[in-house]
Amino acid sequence: MGRDRVLLLPRNQKILVTVGENIRLARLRRKFTSAIVAERANISRPTLLAIESGSTGVSIGAILQVLFVLGLEKDMLKVASDDQLGRKLQDLGLTVKKRAPKLK
């Protein structure tokens, strides 16, 4: 029994493909072969190629391992770090007192 494939909207699939291309370019800039990166990340070469092609079946842990090998693991901390919409929604839900506190 195989895993179900994740179906993405086309614009989200483009994002995954772009991330994969960026990872591939980072690997090539460092002059690392796919075999070296796969070995250092402790993943198979086909998994690395799936990451670089933007496959939806790759775990985020495998992507993080590859980013670590390339020295880019801190880029994962940028994901959703500035959630402007969430902050606005949170501010809308805050209750505000109608009166100022009494002075002593």
All heavy atoms as an XYZ file, in Angstrom:
803
protein
N       0.848     -1.173      0.000
C       0.000      0.000      0.000
C       0.891      1.234      0.000
O       1.649      1.478      0.918
C      -0.870     -0.034      1.251
C      -1.935      0.980      1.271
S      -3.156      0.330      2.430
C      -3.789      1.752      3.114
N       0.814      2.038     -1.067
C       1.657      3.219     -1.199
C       1.058      4.437     -0.530
O      -0.105      4.448     -0.133
N       1.882      5.427     -0.403
C       1.419      6.683      0.186
C       0.601      7.469     -0.822
O       0.821      7.387     -2.028
C       2.608      7.547      0.582
C       3.335      7.045      1.778
C       4.201      8.164      2.287
N       5.569      7.708      2.368
C       6.581      8.472      2.717
N       6.376      9.724      2.976
N       7.784      8.003      2.790
N      -0.342      8.249     -0.294
C      -1.109      9.124     -1.162
C      -0.247     10.307     -1.562
O       0.493     10.856     -0.753
C      -2.371      9.640     -0.448
C      -3.369      8.530     -0.182
O      -3.328      7.530     -0.917
O      -4.162      8.663      0.759
N      -0.345     10.710     -2.802
C       0.400     11.864     -3.296
C      -0.323     13.133     -2.874
O      -1.549     13.201     -2.873
C       0.473     11.831     -4.829
C       1.536     10.898     -5.314
C       2.699     11.712     -5.666
N       3.909     10.974     -5.411
C       5.073     11.470     -5.665
N       5.194     12.661     -6.166
N       6.139     10.784     -5.417
N       0.429     14.136     -2.536
C      -0.135     15.424     -2.169
C      -0.436     16.188     -3.450
O       0.426     16.328     -4.315
C       0.859     16.227     -1.296
C       0.312     17.589     -0.978
C       1.171     15.457     -0.033
N      -1.669     16.663     -3.572
C      -2.045     17.452     -4.741
C      -1.930     18.927     -4.387
O      -2.496     19.385     -3.399
C      -3.471     17.124     -5.172
C      -3.710     15.691     -5.629
C      -5.176     15.475     -5.959
C      -2.838     15.359     -6.825
N      -1.178     19.660     -5.191
C      -0.961     21.077     -4.939
C      -1.571     21.915     -6.041
O      -1.696     21.471     -7.187
C       0.543     21.382     -4.881
C       1.340     20.774     -3.748
C       2.798     21.169     -3.887
C       0.812     21.214     -2.413
N      -1.919     23.126     -5.682
C      -2.316     24.101     -6.689
C      -1.106     24.391     -7.568
O       0.039     24.316     -7.103
C      -2.789     25.392     -6.030
C      -4.071     25.303     -5.192
C      -4.305     26.624     -4.465
C      -5.252     24.972     -6.076
N      -1.324     24.749     -8.823
C      -0.184     25.006     -9.719
C       0.787     26.058     -9.184
O       2.002     25.899     -9.305
C      -0.853     25.477    -11.010
C      -2.199     24.836    -10.994
C      -2.600     24.793     -9.547
N       0.282     27.111     -8.558
C       1.206     28.144     -8.048
C       2.041     27.612     -6.888
O       3.193     27.989     -6.725
C       0.462     29.413     -7.664
C      -0.444     29.258     -6.474
C      -1.085     30.582     -6.103
N      -2.011     30.365     -5.016
C      -3.231     30.832     -4.960
N      -3.684     31.578     -5.935
N      -4.001     30.579     -3.939
N       1.471     26.709     -6.085
C       2.241     26.110     -5.002
C       3.271     25.123     -5.543
O       4.369     24.995     -4.997
C       1.327     25.438     -3.992
C       0.488     26.432     -3.223
O       0.827     27.610     -3.142
N      -0.614     25.981     -2.673
N       2.921     24.416     -6.599
C       3.874     23.510     -7.238
C       5.051     24.304     -7.804
O       6.199     23.886     -7.707
C       3.192     22.703     -8.352
C       4.109     21.709     -9.033
C       4.637     20.638     -8.102
O       3.903     20.109     -7.291
N       5.915     20.337     -8.211
N       4.770     25.488     -8.360
C       5.845     26.344     -8.880
C       6.795     26.760     -7.759
O       8.001     26.846     -7.965
C       5.270     27.595     -9.545
C       4.728     27.365    -10.916
C       4.264     28.682    -11.526
C       3.654     28.469    -12.879
N       3.188     29.728    -13.489
N       6.251     27.012     -6.574
C       7.092     27.381     -5.429
C       8.028     26.230     -5.085
O       9.233     26.432     -4.867
C       6.231     27.784     -4.217
C       5.509     29.108     -4.495
C       7.070     27.879     -2.952
C       4.473     29.484     -3.451
N       7.501     25.010     -5.040
C       8.344     23.843     -4.752
C       9.421     23.652     -5.808
O      10.571     23.350     -5.476
C       7.488     22.576     -4.682
C       7.028     22.107     -3.325
C       6.254     20.802     -3.444
C       8.139     21.976     -2.346
N       9.063     23.844     -7.052
C      10.038     23.710     -8.136
C      11.125     24.769     -7.994
O      12.317     24.483     -8.150
C       9.334     23.794     -9.513
C      10.346     23.935    -10.635
C       8.456     22.569     -9.728
N      10.736     25.988     -7.654
C      11.711     27.065     -7.473
C      12.650     26.768     -6.313
O      13.861     26.984     -6.411
C      10.994     28.418     -7.249
O      10.157     28.675     -8.382
C      11.974     29.548     -7.079
N      12.112     26.261     -5.202
C      12.953     25.889     -4.057
C      13.940     24.808     -4.480
O      15.139     24.878     -4.153
C      12.098     25.422     -2.859
C      12.949     24.763     -1.789
C      11.318     26.580     -2.283
N      13.465     23.824     -5.205
C      14.351     22.759     -5.688
C      15.443     23.284     -6.597
O      16.608     22.883     -6.493
N      15.077     24.206     -7.488
C      16.076     24.804     -8.379
C      17.105     25.597     -7.588
O      18.304     25.557     -7.881
C      15.395     25.709     -9.402
C      14.631     24.961    -10.459
C      13.807     25.877    -11.368
O      13.802     27.112    -11.140
O      13.191     25.356    -12.304
N      16.649     26.319     -6.562
C      17.577     27.085     -5.724
C      18.553     26.171     -4.992
O      19.735     26.486     -4.870
C      16.809     27.953     -4.724
C      16.070     29.089     -5.388
O      16.304     29.415     -6.547
N      15.147     29.688     -4.663
N      18.045     25.042     -4.509
C      18.915     24.076     -3.834
C      19.932     23.505     -4.821
O      21.120     23.375     -4.517
C      18.074     22.967     -3.164
C      17.327     23.545     -1.953
C      18.939     21.780     -2.757
C      16.333     22.608     -1.317
N      19.484     23.193     -6.011
C      20.388     22.663     -7.042
C      21.470     23.678     -7.388
O      22.657     23.344     -7.476
C      19.600     22.290     -8.294
C      20.455     21.711     -9.394
C      19.596     21.283    -10.593
N      20.427     20.801    -11.655
C      20.976     21.575    -12.588
N      20.759     22.881    -12.590
N      21.748     21.068    -13.524
N      21.068     24.939     -7.575
C      22.051     25.973     -7.895
C      23.052     26.165     -6.757
O      24.250     26.360     -6.998
C      21.344     27.291     -8.216
C      20.580     27.320     -9.535
C      19.778     28.606     -9.653
C      21.527     27.164    -10.711
N      22.578     26.105     -5.513
C      23.480     26.226     -4.368
C      24.484     25.073     -4.352
O      25.670     25.275     -4.057
C      22.674     26.254     -3.070
N      24.010     23.880     -4.686
C      24.903     22.715     -4.744
C      25.950     22.896     -5.836
O      27.147     22.668     -5.618
C      24.082     21.443     -5.011
C      24.937     20.200     -5.204
C      24.103     18.961     -5.416
N      23.289     18.957     -6.610
C      23.749     18.685     -7.833
N      25.029     18.428     -8.035
N      22.927     18.677     -8.869
N      25.519     23.360     -6.996
C      26.453     23.536     -8.114
C      27.455     24.659     -7.845
O      28.626     24.557     -8.236
C      25.678     23.804     -9.403
C      24.833     22.631     -9.910
C      24.010     23.045    -11.115
C      25.711     21.431    -10.227
N      27.022     25.720     -7.178
C      27.943     26.805     -6.839
C      29.063     26.313     -5.931
O      30.180     26.815     -5.984
C      27.196     27.942     -6.142
C      26.429     28.834     -7.063
C      25.860     30.040     -6.305
N      24.655     30.475     -6.970
C      23.413     30.264     -6.537
N      23.201     29.664     -5.390
N      22.381     30.682     -7.226
N      28.745     25.355     -5.096
C      29.741     24.791     -4.177
C      30.547     23.674     -4.832
O      31.415     23.068     -4.205
C      29.031     24.271     -2.922
C      28.544     25.404     -2.027
C      27.431     24.952     -1.114
N      26.975     25.998     -0.223
C      26.211     27.031     -0.578
N      25.811     27.166     -1.842
N      25.833     27.935      0.302
N      30.205     23.372     -6.088
C      30.871     22.321     -6.864
C      30.766     20.947     -6.198
O      31.710     20.143     -6.204
C      32.333     22.684     -7.132
C      32.500     23.956     -7.941
C      33.934     24.195     -8.292
C      34.235     25.497     -8.947
N      33.480     26.103     -9.890
N      29.600     20.685     -5.598
C      29.313     19.386     -4.997
C      28.546     18.540     -6.008
O      27.616     19.024     -6.651
C      28.444     19.511     -3.743
C      29.120     20.104     -2.538
C      28.367     20.592     -1.499
C      30.495     20.138     -2.422
C      28.963     21.128     -0.370
C      31.109     20.672     -1.304
C      30.340     21.165     -0.273
N      28.909     17.275     -6.107
C      28.129     16.372     -6.946
C      26.886     15.946     -6.170
O      26.834     16.050     -4.941
C      28.939     15.113     -7.320
O      29.214     14.382     -6.132
C      30.226     15.475     -8.042
N      25.910     15.449     -6.894
C      24.695     14.984     -6.222
C      25.005     13.793     -5.320
O      24.412     13.642     -4.250
C      23.612     14.636     -7.240
O      24.060     13.645     -8.129
N      25.952     12.966     -5.715
C      26.321     11.807     -4.896
C      26.931     12.246     -3.565
O      26.620     11.676     -2.511
C      27.298     10.917     -5.659
N      27.776     13.271     -3.592
C      28.408     13.757     -2.359
C      27.365     14.344     -1.415
O      27.354     14.044     -0.219
C      29.503     14.794     -2.686
C      30.712     14.102     -3.296
C      29.911     15.575     -1.443
C      31.780     15.052     -3.800
N      26.474     15.186     -1.944
C      25.455     15.814     -1.095
C      24.523     14.754     -0.521
O      24.189     14.792      0.667
C      24.674     16.897     -1.871
C      23.510     17.411     -1.055
C      25.608     18.037     -2.249
N      24.113     13.808     -1.344
C      23.220     12.750     -0.865
C      23.887     11.941      0.245
O      23.258     11.642      1.269
C      22.825     11.842     -2.028
N      25.154     11.617      0.065
C      25.864     10.843      1.091
C      25.989     11.639      2.390
O      25.721     11.114      3.472
C      27.253     10.465      0.580
C      28.057      9.646      1.568
C      29.444      9.306      1.046
O      29.651      9.319     -0.184
O      30.322      9.051      1.885
N      26.373     12.896      2.295
C      26.540     13.720      3.494
C      25.213     13.999      4.193
O      25.169     14.147      5.410
C      27.221     15.038      3.144
C      28.680     14.859      2.762
C      29.331     16.165      2.442
N      30.714     15.974      2.022
C      31.509     16.950      1.624
N      31.061     18.199      1.578
N      32.740     16.695      1.257
N      24.130     14.074      3.416
C      22.807     14.315      3.998
C      22.151     13.020      4.465
O      21.060     13.047      5.030
C      21.911     15.008      2.977
N      22.806     11.887      4.205
C      22.292     10.580      4.588
C      20.942     10.277      3.931
O      20.025      9.761      4.565
C      22.212     10.448      6.111
C      22.136      9.009      6.553
O      22.613      8.115      5.850
N      21.525      8.765      7.693
N      20.833     10.643      2.654
C      19.651     10.336      1.856
C      20.125      9.679      0.567
O      21.316      9.704      0.246
C      18.806     11.599      1.533
C      19.623     12.621      0.754
C      18.244     12.211      2.807
C      18.824     13.814      0.249
N      19.201      9.101     -0.176
C      19.576      8.487     -1.448
C      19.701      9.556     -2.525
O      19.139     10.653     -2.409
C      18.539      7.443     -1.860
O      17.319      8.084     -2.169
N      20.445      9.218     -3.557
C      20.597     10.158     -4.666
C      19.252     10.445     -5.340
O      18.964     11.602     -5.663
C      21.617      9.610     -5.663
C      22.040     10.620     -6.692
C      23.285     10.144     -7.457
N      23.503     11.020     -8.571
C      22.968     10.850     -9.780
N      22.193      9.812    -10.014
N      23.203     11.695    -10.752
N      18.383      9.438     -5.547
C      17.062      9.747     -6.115
C      16.236     10.708     -5.245
O      15.486     11.526     -5.769
C      16.384      8.382     -6.230
C      17.509      7.418     -6.352
C      18.607      7.987     -5.497
N      16.401     10.632     -3.918
C      15.690     11.563     -3.042
C      16.207     12.982     -3.258
O      15.424     13.932     -3.322
C      15.844     11.153     -1.558
O      15.282      9.853     -1.391
C      15.140     12.133     -0.648
N      17.524     13.127     -3.384
C      18.093     14.455     -3.665
C      17.578     14.983     -5.000
O      17.206     16.156     -5.105
C      19.621     14.405     -3.666
C      20.302     15.725     -4.038
C      19.960     16.824     -3.042
C      21.803     15.537     -4.158
N      17.530     14.131     -6.005
C      17.026     14.562     -7.309
C      15.545     14.930     -7.231
O      15.089     15.855     -7.910
C      17.277     13.478     -8.356
C      18.760     13.156     -8.601
C      18.914     12.022     -9.605
C      19.521     14.379     -9.047
N      14.788     14.240     -6.373
C      13.378     14.582     -6.176
C      13.256     15.953     -5.499
O      12.376     16.755     -5.851
C      12.685     13.511     -5.335
N      14.133     16.242     -4.545
C      14.132     17.555     -3.893
C      14.413     18.633     -4.924
O      13.722     19.650     -4.989
C      15.181     17.599     -2.756
C      14.751     16.717     -1.587
C      15.419     19.036     -2.284
C      15.824     16.513     -0.534
N      15.429     18.410     -5.736
C      15.833     19.402     -6.725
C      14.814     19.580     -7.843
O      14.790     20.614     -8.490
C      17.197     19.042     -7.302
C      18.323     19.176     -6.289
C      19.689     18.850     -6.856
O      19.777     18.365     -8.010
O      20.687     19.080     -6.143
N      13.941     18.597     -8.039
C      12.914     18.719     -9.070
C      11.595     19.257     -8.525
O      10.666     19.508     -9.270
C      12.682     17.373     -9.760
O      12.075     16.465     -8.873
N      11.507     19.429     -7.199
C      10.299     19.987     -6.598
C       9.213     18.963     -6.347
O       8.026     19.288     -6.339
N       9.593     17.733     -6.087
C       8.623     16.669     -5.833
C       7.878     16.907     -4.520
O       8.451     17.377     -3.538
C       9.346     15.325     -5.772
O       8.466     14.306     -5.370
N       6.593     16.559     -4.496
C       5.784     16.714     -3.285
C       5.958     15.550     -2.317
O       5.503     15.627     -1.188
C       4.287     16.826     -3.643
O       3.884     15.625     -4.315
C       4.016     18.022     -4.510
N       6.627     14.488     -2.728
C       6.748     13.304     -1.896
C       7.974     13.280     -0.999
O       8.277     12.261     -0.409
N       8.683     14.388     -0.892
C       9.917     14.426     -0.104
C       9.621     15.023      1.266
O       8.907     16.019      1.375
C      10.993     15.265     -0.827
C      12.273     15.297     -0.022
C      11.251     14.726     -2.212
N      10.190     14.425      2.303
C       9.956     14.942      3.655
C      10.726     16.235      3.877
O      11.781     16.462      3.285
C      10.362     13.913      4.708
O      11.763     13.860      4.834
N      10.174     17.056      4.751
C      10.847     18.311      5.074
C      12.155     18.047      5.809
O      13.107     18.830      5.720
C       9.907     19.234      5.866
C      10.427     20.655      5.838
C       9.717     18.745      7.279
C       9.400     21.685      6.198
N      12.238     16.915      6.494
C      13.479     16.543      7.160
C      14.606     16.294      6.168
O      15.752     16.677      6.407
N      14.292     15.666      5.054
C      15.300     15.419      4.021
C      15.764     16.742      3.412
O      16.960     16.941      3.163
C      14.739     14.501      2.938
N      14.823     17.652      3.202
C      15.185     18.966      2.659
C      16.089     19.698      3.649
O      17.100     20.302      3.261
C      13.924     19.787      2.342
C      13.140     19.125      1.218
C      14.278     21.227      1.978
C      11.765     19.705      0.970
N      15.766     19.631      4.935
C      16.586     20.282      5.955
C      17.990     19.684      6.000
O      18.976     20.418      6.151
C      15.914     20.182      7.326
C      16.640     20.868      8.473
C      16.808     22.360      8.206
C      15.878     20.664      9.766
N      18.112     18.371      5.848
C      19.427     17.741      5.834
C      20.276     18.258      4.671
O      21.460     18.528      4.834
C      19.298     16.219      5.736
C      18.925     15.552      7.033
C      19.991     15.739      8.084
O      19.849     16.546      8.982
N      21.073     14.998      7.971
N      19.664     18.406      3.499
C      20.391     18.913      2.335
C      20.807     20.364      2.567
O      21.940     20.750      2.279
C      19.543     18.773      1.049
C      20.201     19.484     -0.118
C      19.329     17.303      0.725
N      19.896     21.164      3.125
C      20.234     22.558      3.424
C      21.393     22.627      4.420
O      22.267     23.490      4.302
C      19.016     23.301      3.962
C      17.912     23.575      2.956
C      16.696     24.179      3.652
C      18.391     24.469      1.833
N      21.424     21.707      5.388
C      22.511     21.663      6.362
C      23.846     21.380      5.673
O      24.850     22.030      5.949
C      22.222     20.607      7.433
C      23.345     20.432      8.409
C      23.574     21.373      9.398
C      24.186     19.334      8.318
C      24.620     21.224     10.296
C      25.232     19.173      9.203
C      25.460     20.119     10.194
N      23.845     20.415      4.757
C      25.068     20.078      4.027
C      25.565     21.290      3.231
O      26.769     21.533      3.140
C      24.836     18.868      3.091
C      26.003     18.658      2.143
C      24.581     17.612      3.910
N      24.634     22.070      2.711
C      24.996     23.242      1.910
C      25.267     24.475      2.770
O      25.630     25.523      2.250
C      23.878     23.539      0.902
C      23.595     22.433     -0.110
C      22.381     22.789     -0.956
C      24.806     22.160     -0.979
N      25.066     24.369      4.088
C      25.278     25.500      4.978
C      24.142     26.511      4.949
O      24.343     27.677      5.288
N      22.960     26.067      4.573
C      21.811     26.969      4.428
C      20.668     26.620      5.382
O      19.539     27.070      5.181
C      21.294     26.917      2.981
C      22.284     27.350      1.903
C      21.726     27.036      0.521
C      22.610     28.821      2.041
N      20.945     25.838      6.418
C      19.870     25.370      7.300
C      19.151     26.515      8.014
O      17.978     26.410      8.336
C      20.394     24.353      8.321
C      21.311     24.915      9.375
C      22.769     25.074      8.958
O      23.111     24.816      7.793
O      23.570     25.463      9.819
N      19.830     27.626      8.237
C      19.182     28.745      8.939
C      18.099     29.403      8.080
O      17.257     30.122      8.603
C      20.222     29.762      9.371
C      21.180     29.157     10.373
C      21.692     30.133     11.342
C      22.650     29.377     12.221
N      22.808     29.770     13.496
N      18.112     29.138      6.785
C      17.061     29.666      5.917
C      15.696     29.108      6.297
O      14.671     29.751      6.062
C      17.348     29.347      4.448
C      18.460     30.206      3.867
O      18.972     31.094      4.596
O      18.814     29.993      2.701
N      15.666     27.926      6.899
C      14.388     27.343      7.326
C      13.731     28.181      8.417
O      12.517     28.167      8.567
C      14.584     25.909      7.825
C      14.873     24.921      6.732
S      13.487     24.674      5.617
C      12.520     23.538      6.570
N      14.534     28.921      9.183
C      13.981     29.762     10.244
C      13.220     30.962      9.681
O      12.440     31.586     10.400
C      15.111     30.246     11.167
C      15.837     29.152     11.935
C      17.017     29.734     12.689
C      14.895     28.448     12.882
N      13.436     31.253      8.403
C      12.754     32.387      7.781
C      11.321     32.048      7.369
O      10.534     32.940      7.110
C      13.538     32.860      6.561
C      14.900     33.414      6.913
C      15.669     33.803      5.679
C      17.066     34.264      6.043
N      17.862     34.546      4.848
N      10.997     30.760      7.338
C       9.664     30.335      6.925
C       8.639     30.819      7.954
O       8.735     30.519      9.140
C       9.595     28.796      6.772
C       8.183     28.346      6.471
C      10.553     28.338      5.694
N       7.697     31.599      7.512
C       6.592     32.125      8.323
C       7.072     32.944      9.514
O       6.352     33.087     10.495
C       5.674     30.994      8.788
N       8.273     33.506      9.429
C       8.789     34.279     10.564
C       8.093     35.631     10.703
O       7.959     36.142     11.803
C      10.297     34.480     10.430
O      10.586     35.252      9.287
N       7.652     36.213      9.592
C       6.974     37.508      9.651
C       5.532     37.315      9.183
O       5.201     37.555      8.036
C       7.695     38.533      8.776
C       7.144     39.933      8.961
O       6.516     40.202     10.002
O       7.332     40.767      8.060
N       4.691     36.877     10.096
C       3.299     36.555      9.794
C       2.424     37.798      9.976
O       1.745     37.961     10.989
C       2.843     35.418     10.711
C       1.433     34.960     10.421
O       0.888     35.321      9.373
O       0.879     34.244     11.268
N       2.446     38.687      9.003
C       1.704     39.944      9.109
C       0.205     39.716      9.190
O      -0.479     40.343     10.006
C       2.036     40.848      7.923
C       3.462     41.341      7.944
C       3.790     42.208      6.740
O       2.942     42.468      5.902
N       5.032     42.651      6.666
N      -0.331     38.836      8.362
C      -1.766     38.566      8.388
C      -2.177     37.992      9.743
O      -3.186     38.419     10.327
C      -2.159     37.605      7.270
C      -3.616     37.144      7.263
C      -4.550     38.337      7.087
C      -3.848     36.113      6.195
N      -1.418     37.061     10.265
C      -1.733     36.471     11.566
C      -1.713     37.498     12.681
O      -2.561     37.482     13.577
N      -0.768     38.420     12.620
C      -0.697     39.474     13.642
C      -1.913     40.398     13.562
O      -2.463     40.802     14.584
C       0.594     40.278     13.496
C       1.821     39.488     13.868
C       3.067     40.349     13.702
N       4.264     39.555     13.740
C       4.899     39.213     14.841
N       4.430     39.575     16.008
N       5.997     38.501     14.791
N      -2.339     40.729     12.348
C      -3.521     41.584     12.184
C      -4.770     40.885     12.714
O      -5.594     41.504     13.395
C      -3.704     41.962     10.717
C      -2.682     42.966     10.226
C      -2.881     43.280      8.766
C      -1.787     44.210      8.266
N      -1.918     44.481      6.826
N      -4.901     39.600     12.412
C      -6.051     38.838     12.911
C      -6.022     38.746     14.433
O      -7.059     38.838     15.087
C      -6.066     37.437     12.296
C      -6.361     37.374     10.802
C      -6.138     35.965     10.274
C      -7.759     37.850     10.505
N      -4.844     38.584     14.981
C      -4.706     38.522     16.431
C      -5.094     39.863     17.051
O      -5.806     39.906     18.047
C      -3.266     38.179     16.806
C      -3.028     38.047     18.297
C      -1.573     37.755     18.605
O      -0.670     38.081     17.826
N      -1.333     37.150     19.747
N      -4.665     40.959     16.451
C      -4.995     42.285     16.967
C      -6.496     42.551     16.924
O      -7.046     43.189     17.810
C      -4.252     43.378     16.189
C      -2.748     43.357     16.468
O      -2.338     42.721     17.463
O      -2.010     43.976     15.691
N      -7.167     42.046     15.900
C      -8.609     42.230     15.790
C      -9.357     41.491     16.896
O     -10.413     41.919     17.333
C      -9.117     41.753     14.432
C      -8.776     42.643     13.250
C      -9.202     41.954     11.948
C      -9.431     44.005     13.368
N      -8.801     40.389     17.352
C      -9.454     39.582     18.376
C      -9.186     40.041     19.796
O      -9.809     39.544     20.730
N      -8.286     41.001     19.978
C      -7.977     41.475     21.321
C      -9.116     42.327     21.847
O      -9.698     43.135     21.135
C      -6.683     42.297     21.316
C      -5.415     41.537     20.947
C      -4.237     42.500     20.924
C      -5.145     40.437     21.957
N      -9.432     42.148     23.103
C     -10.472     42.971     23.717
C      -9.829     44.224     24.295
O      -8.757     44.183     24.891
C     -11.203     42.203     24.835
O     -10.239     41.783     25.791
C     -11.928     40.992     24.269
N     -10.501     45.321     24.088
C     -10.001     46.595     24.565
C     -11.002     47.129     25.580
O     -12.207     47.154     25.332
C      -9.843     47.590     23.386
C      -9.347     48.935     23.885
C      -8.907     47.013     22.344
N     -10.490     47.582     26.720
C     -11.369     48.151     27.744
C     -11.928     49.478     27.235
O     -11.238     50.232     26.554
C     -10.615     48.355     29.040
C     -10.183     47.052     29.690
C      -9.493     47.332     31.003
C      -9.080     46.026     31.635
N      -8.433     46.228     32.917
N     -13.181     49.739     27.575
C     -13.819     50.969     27.111
C     -13.372     52.169     27.918
O     -13.453     53.297     27.454
C     -15.326     50.832     27.162
C     -15.823     49.783     26.177
C     -17.313     49.697     26.158
C     -17.719     48.607     25.169
N     -19.107     48.526     24.969
N     -12.922     51.934     29.136
C     -12.500     53.038     29.990
C     -11.042     52.838     30.398
O     -10.565     51.731     30.512
C     -13.347     53.097     31.258
C     -14.783     53.478     30.999
C     -15.581     53.432     32.256
N     -14.835     53.981     33.399
C     -15.382     54.525     34.446
N     -16.676     54.582     34.542
N     -14.652     54.995     35.427
N     -10.425     53.906     30.637
C      -9.062     53.851     31.166
C      -9.107     53.414     32.619
O     -10.112     53.636     33.305
C      -8.406     55.222     31.037
N      -8.062     52.834     33.131
C      -8.047     52.428     34.543
C      -8.104     53.654     35.459
O      -7.662     54.740     35.116
C      -6.719     51.686     34.697
C      -5.903     52.041     33.527
C      -6.818     52.480     32.448
N      -8.718     53.450     36.634
C      -8.836     54.536     37.603
C      -7.469     54.900     38.176
O      -6.630     54.039     38.392
C      -9.747     54.130     38.753
C     -11.186     53.957     38.325
C     -12.034     53.587     39.509
C     -13.475     53.388     39.080
N     -14.330     53.035     40.195
N      -7.287     56.177     38.403
C      -6.055     56.655     39.023
C      -6.140     56.491     40.520
O      -7.202     56.658     41.118
C      -5.814     58.128     38.664
C      -5.623     58.423     37.186
C      -5.521     59.923     36.961
C      -4.376     57.737     36.659
N      -5.033     56.221     41.158
C      -5.023     56.042     42.614
C      -4.661     57.302     43.325
O      -3.959     58.120     42.978
C      -4.038     54.950     42.984
C      -4.520     53.597     42.554
C      -3.567     52.549     43.062
C      -4.059     51.177     42.682
N      -3.278     50.121     43.201
